[in-house]
């Protein structure tokens, strides 16, 4: 009996040990972008209960052929390309681009030359709903091509193009660089190291393109107006860690290129976001190398206060950042990750705009992550969850995780366990069957280094409505055009006007013009209309009174003030800017013009007024050749005159005047005039 008991105990110990330790595989990248794997042993307890997982949608998973060496990065593309009310699934793998319906049936297929790695980019190419699809290829040997297709998979005229078959490295970007409602296509070539901007007919976008980079392009470019000058800019980086920024004409922006700071770039495409709501964008990303960093830079390339943050353990991370407005009040969260081994360790970090860790971060688990991170309220409880893949595969299955933001760990029903690795990919979110319910599509793949390797397209219905899910981020770089611009909460335009007030002092006998920049920081098209009101006469004109602005772009309005026929005085008017921004449907911009004839700044008689603001008494000091002082109201009407011939100072009693803005005007004996604003405030 004693021997039998010992045998049972021994068997239990062996069973428990084999249960707790599982053979797993961890994926990583080689320098040329090949996926390699290594065997590790891992505690599997946290992944045992697979009974909670969601079932796949009928018709899924689907299989496509995979390259034996170069696996898919950054997932699939979900886009309603045929305008039927549901998202199609676009998958580029090996030498094919397949487009699937939400029931798993094949809509169409396109044969490609070269190896496709990145998901295609999709956008409205002309502002009229004309869908364009851009897909790029590369591989070894180099056979890189750029495909521009219509919604049915047909080559557009002049396409595909190639540049001596050089690898088209990283993903393509679609953006309207010059505001003509015609999108351009931005790609990069390996070996020749060029940044290309192409028109829709395949020709270069002006004589300054392409731009030669001083090394191998390493990230998908990002596009927006980062310095608030009214022109679109392109931000990219090369493998040695140099960061570039060009305007639409190919000119380097001030402060760029930014040299490396003991780090390198590979696949960590930056994101552009207005973290301060001032119209200027920050550049957010991560790096690898000898001193890897999570970084946030200003529009001039300098580090933001509180950044960079060292990647713990000097981990080489290929993580692209995810940046979202968590509350809709410009409360930005910045999420980045790193690879870890088989041990449980911090791996996903959440920061605020100042580089401080968010509450309940980092997320701690084994395996780490180098794919993109999505955010949605998967269980409809009003709290966002973070959805992401893993660098690990156990028992032939990968992982799609969903972690709650409150620190309580993984959401019930997760992790999902698709076949193969989810390494370098993530959770694409949308609605593939048009039922208004949030769907998750995850790409996974086999890595046997075999021509028989497959890519799997996995699709799950998450049983929460799109409205309740409040989707904040659901694809690589946040949008299918891959511009990497982050604006306001999904589904609305967001207007920013700069400056908030227009003032022209000491004007006379000329037309004075200033620029007013209207920016759209949202992710829907902004429509605006400008109306003008005056308190006297007609003296303001604008270069355009209405228009539309695409997400992440801006327009510059020239505001002119005609003083040629105006008599001396203070003139005031307003620009009322009405838009479809639900939070700011109306913005008022005051316009002030102070007209003084026959005098310029250098000729103005010097005088002092104090205190300003004043309550009851205003003290005025001036030169002895002054003969007259006038107090004018905001409409330029003379309220009081004071004869000051032979005097050098005057005390003015303000008790009879109401609170407000006034003008004090001095006239010298030779007729020249000086004028200053004074505020009466008796409170």
Residue, then its C-alpha position, 0 to 999 in steps of 0.5 A: x500500500x505504501x509503494x502504491x501511495x508513493x507511485x500515485x504521488x509521483x504520478x501526480x507530481x509528474x502530471x502537475x509539473x507537465x501541466x505547469x510547464x509547457x513547451x512554447x515557441x517565441x518569435x523574433x525578427x532577423x535584421x533583414x525582416x525574417x521571422x525566426x523562432x526558438x523553443x522556450x518553457x513557460x508556465x501555462x496556467x494563465x492560459x489554460x481556460x480556453x472554454x471561455x473563448x469566443x467562437x469564430x464567425x461561420x466561414x472562418x478561419x480562412x487560409x492563404x499561402x504564406x512566404x516561407x521566410x517573410x511573414x505578415x506584419x501589422x494585420x489585415x485591412x477592414x474597409x467597406x470598399x464596395x459601399x455595401x454597409x459592411x467591411x471587407x477583409x483585405x489580406x496581402x500575403x506572399x504573392x496574392x492580395x485577397x479580398x473576402x466578404x464577411x461570410x468568408x467568401x472570396x470577393x476578388x483576388x489579385x496576383x502580385x509580383x514580389x512578396x507582400x508583407x504589409x496590409x494594403x492601404x485604402x482611402x477615398x482618393x478624391x473626396x467623392x467616395x472613389x475608393x483606392x487600394x495601394x499594396x506594395x511588395x518586396x522580398x529577396x531577391x528584390x522584386x518590389x512593386x507598387x500597386x494602385x487598384x480600384x475597388x474591384x481590383x483593377x490596375x489604375x492607369x499607369x500602374x503598377x510601378x517599380x523602381x528598378x525592382x527595389x524592395x518597397x519597404x514598410x507600408x504605403x501611405x495615402x494623403x492629400x499633400x496639397x489640398x486639391x482633394x486628390x490624394x498622393x501615394x507615399x512609398x519608400x525603396x530599400x537599397x536606393x533609399x528613396x522616399x517617393x511621393x507619387x501622383x495618381x498616374x504614377x508620376x513623381x509629385x513635383x521635381x523635388x521628389x523622390x528625396x534621398x535618405x541617408x540609409x535604409x528606410x525603417x518605418x512607414x511614414x506619417x503625414x500631417x501638418x506638424x508645424x501648423x504652417x498650413x502645409x502637409x509634412x511627411x515624417x519618416x526614419x532610417x535604420x540608424x535612428x535618424x528622423x526626417x521631416x519634409x514639407x510637401x515640396x520636399x524641403x527639410x523642416x527646421x530642426x530636421x533631420x534629427x540625428x540618432x540618440x544611441x538608438x535605431x529604427x525598425x518597423x516602429x512607425x511614428x504617430x503624430x498627435x496634438x498632445x497640447x491642443x495648440x495646433x502643433x503636433x508631437x511625434x511619438x514612437x519607440x526604438x531599439x538598439x544600444x539604448x532603446x527609448x519610448x519617445x515623444x518629440x515636438x514639431x521641431x524634433x526636440x524632446x517633449x518635457x518628460x521624454x524620452x523614457x528608457x525601454x526597460x531592460x534595454x529591450x529591442x522593441x519593434x512596437x508601433x505606438x498607439x495614441x488615443x484621446x481616452x475621454x474625448x477631452x484631449x486626454x491622451x493615452x500613449x501605449x507602447x510595448x516591448x518583447x519579454x521572455x518566458x517569464x512573467x514581466x512588465x510588457x505593455x506601458x501606458x503613458x500620459x502626454x508628459x511621459x508619466x505612467x498611467x494608473x494600473x500600468x504596465x501590464x505584466x505577462x509573459x511573451x511580450x508584444x511587438x504588434x499594434x495595440x487596439x482599444x475598444x470597450x469590448x464588454x460595453x461597461x464604459x471602460x476601454x480594453x487594450x487588445x493585442x497579440x503576442x510573441x508566443x505560440x503554445x500548442x500550435x496556437x497564438x494569442x489575442x489578448x484583451x486587458x482591462x484598463x483598471x488593472x483587473x487583468x484579462x477580460x473574460x473570454x480572452x485570450x483568443x487562440x488562433x492557429x499559429x503566431x500572431x507575432x508583429x500583428x494585432x486585433x483589427x476591429x470593424x463590422x464585417x457582416x453589417x450587423x452593427x456588432x463589433x467584429x475582431x479579425x486577427x491574422x496569424x501564421x505558421x512558421x515552419x520555414x516551408x513553402x507549405x506555410x499558411x496564413x490564417x484569417x480569424x474572425x470573431x464577433x464580440x457581441x457588443x454594438x459598435x456604438x457601445x464599443x466606442x472604438x478608439x483604435x482598431x488598425x495599424x497606425x489608427x487608420x486605413x490610409x496609414x497617415x498616422x495622424x491622431x485627432x479627436x475621438x472617432x467619428x467627428x471633426x474637431x476645429x482649431x482656429x489660430x490666432x484667436x484674435x486679429x489686431x492691427x495697430x497704428x494703421x492708415x491709408x493701406x490694406x493690412x492682411x493677416x493669416x487665419x489658420x483653420x485646422x481639423x484635428x478630428x477624423x471626419x471631414x470638417x465643413x466651415x462657413x465664415x460670416x463677417x459683422x462690423x460695428x461700423x462701415x465695411x472694411x474686412x474681407x476674407x480670401x474664402x468664406x467656406x470650405x471643407x478640411x480633411x482630417x489632420x489637415x488645415x487651410x489658411x484664410x487671408x483676412x484683410x483690413x482695408x484702412x484706405x478710406x477710414x478716418x482715425x479711430x478704433x474699428x472692431x468686427x468679428x469673424x463668425x466661423x460655423x462648422x460641423x464640429x459638434x463640440x464647437x459649432x461656432x467660434x468668434x474671432x474678434x478683429x480690431x483695427x486702430x487707424x491713425x492717419x499721417x503717422x507711423x510707429x517711429x513718428x508717434x509722440x511718446x507718452x505714458x498712461x497709468x495705471x492701465x487698467x484704470x478705475x477712477x483716475x488716469x494719469x497721462x504724461x507727454x511731450x510739451x508740444x502736445x495740444x489735444x487729448x481725445x478719449x474715444x469709445x470702441x466705435x471710434x466716437x470722441x467722448x471727451x476732448x482736453x486742451x493741453x497746450x503748454x502742459x506735460x501731464x494731464x489727470x483725467x477723471x474716468x468716473x463718468x465712463x463705463x467699464x470697457x476698452x477705450x482709445x486715448x489719442x494725442x495730437x501734436x502741434x504739427x498734426x501728428x497723432x499717437x494713440x494707445x488703448x486703455x481699459x476702464x475697470x472699476x470692479 
